Amino acid sequence: MVAARIDYYEVLGVARDADAQEIKRAYRRLARELHPDLNPDPATHDRFKEVTLAYEVLGDPEKRRMYDQGIDPMASGPGGAGGNFDFSDLMDAFFGPSAPRGPRPRQQRGQDALIRIQVDLDEVMFGSERDVTIDTAVACGACEGAGTAPNTAPVTCAMCKGRGEIQSVQRSFLGQVMTTRACPQCRGFGTTIPHPCPECSGDGRVRTRRTIGFKVPAGVETGTRIQLAGEGEVGAGAGPAGDLYVEIVEKPHPVFRRQGDDLHATILLPMTAAALGAEIPLETLDGPESVQVRPGTQSGAEQKLRERGVPRLRGSGRGDLTIHLQVETPTGLDTEQRELLQRLAQLRDEEKPDATPVTETGGLFSRIKDAFAGK
């Protein structure tokens, strides 16, 4: 009695004219539903084997052609699979397509590199041109990236016959499972280099020191990264170079403090200048400026110089420069100075000043009250 021929199209639930993508989608769906890890029922195991076998036939164009002609492509014997299937197809069904099979190229993209440089506030304000010197990988000049000694060439790998991968068959509850892995002898390249270049030892690149020029744009700050495309390490086999990233570290300035795009500076103001008013010269990063001090200026007062801050890196215009005025109390008075101040105190009736707390908005007591009130 001859066993009935299994209808693989019916097993997968697809039409006979279904394309490869429809067949694969149907298999994925059924494989997830019937996988033995999720369904311990022995009947489900048999159904899973049947679905896998159907996909092994219909998912392969040559086996599908044989099946449509009435030939059993899974029959044992020469040319037959004997019930084996490629385990990587099953993994593709669950986890998506794997990397392309076959030998991989010796040329690989190089790694990106990162370096940090310190810049002055002047460079941040106006931009600059800088050079960096790095130790990196470049194409080997002796072999021009081929990795072979002069007058030699790579040879086909004897283990994998140039395929870059080897297959092995193991028995499991699914039957005979075929697995594919990179060839250990040629590392997946399909060729070996019996006579490597003496300069690069077959890698196709060597280490060297390079100096690279680049521009620091105005407005950068600590943490900004400047990308220099193609200035990273050359890849194995003289493959395309990666990118070099230059990370900015801004050095502190002795006078100006930066907050975002704004700058801040503090001026020590003589008591007399604060009382009488004055014009104070200030050397800014843009050049000399004059700070107008109004008569009666108090310690902690601020003056703002518009558009004297840092240029905006991503936008137009600049921040502001805020001048903080700090009134300096004189010390080390001589006799004449002390007498003058005492005379002033008499004229202002301040010989016995009252310690009156400041209660107006913004005063000390007001701030304490706001703090307890949670404002």
Order of alpha helices (4+ residues) and beta strands (2+ residues): alpha-alpha-alpha-alpha-beta-alpha-beta-alpha-beta-beta-beta-beta-beta-beta-beta-beta-beta-beta-alpha-beta-beta-beta-beta-alpha-alpha
